[in-house]
Amino acid sequence: MTRPISVQRAQPGMVKILGEMIDRVYRPEKTPGEGMPKEFPHLFHPDNAHNLFYAEINSIPVSMVAVLKQTAIIPGAHIPVASIGSVVTLPEYRGQKLATTILQSVFDVMEQEGQALCLISGDRDLYLRQGARKIGRMYTVHIDTAALARESSSDGAVRIIDAHRRQRYAPILAHIYQQENYRFQRRVDQMAILLDALWFKRPHFRQELFVIESESSIEGYLVVFVRESEPQHGVIMEWAGNRERMPWALAQVKRQMDLEHITFHIHAMDYWMQSVAMAQNWVMQEEPIQGTVKVANAAVLVHAYAAYLEEHGQDIISLQNLSGEALLSRLFGPPFEDSLNLPFILTDDLNYI
């Protein structure tokens, strides 16, 4: 007889237990609770406990799905987005559709609670079966650092910020981040927590925060990591700020981290940075954003884009009546004649789960 699966929302006292459970699967080399919860401090925080969904067997949590509610800032629209990650079932309990059941419950709850979209950190068949799809466009940039300019700047510097000083930079870096289009909303206190997250402290994984300074101010920043297995390949996890200074800044990053290759992402609507990349002859490859997206609440989604849709003569009611997958295609593409090809956020940052 199949036992009924009851999906529960965590209370603050359960956050530690769930963090230890997920580390058994995703960070087995770490002391339970010292891996994923420290890498994703907003997700595994007592204040976010109610957004951790789990199932128990014999009073023991064995499967979970975590949600972080955020606001995507797009010119002319603020989109409530439920970022979904940390989807896990302990190995000995797999094959019982526990994660599928929890996901279905999460999607129902997010619809009821007025989230427009669910952004899922992956493209597993588990998500695709639930109607999640690849949307949005970005460019992956590949740079052979030998081609980066070697000249130095006489009116500034690019500096690594030591671990004990990162949080002091949260106010100015949050302000720079907030000036970006197509990003998540982020407060200063949230930025401070992210700058002290385990991403910066993982073994076999070097991650550094660089600030781009002029004589009078900080004009931008980059978060760059290298894996121990690829010590000369740098990946930019998050960046923001003055585009014109970016080639020079990357040259300084290359020198300070001894890199031969650098990879980072540019939003499809960031024409300024694209023009900089083209002027530098950097290789750009167009692709969907990271993760997959599912419509949570069609009415909320259409309402968020209402000003744009009405300006372009779209029938709001008919859009709301489309299936989730049809609505995704109609609004975001992939590009085709009947799609509005609306831009989505750049998910490549420290908030991504």
Disulfide bonds with the S-S distance in Angstrom:
none
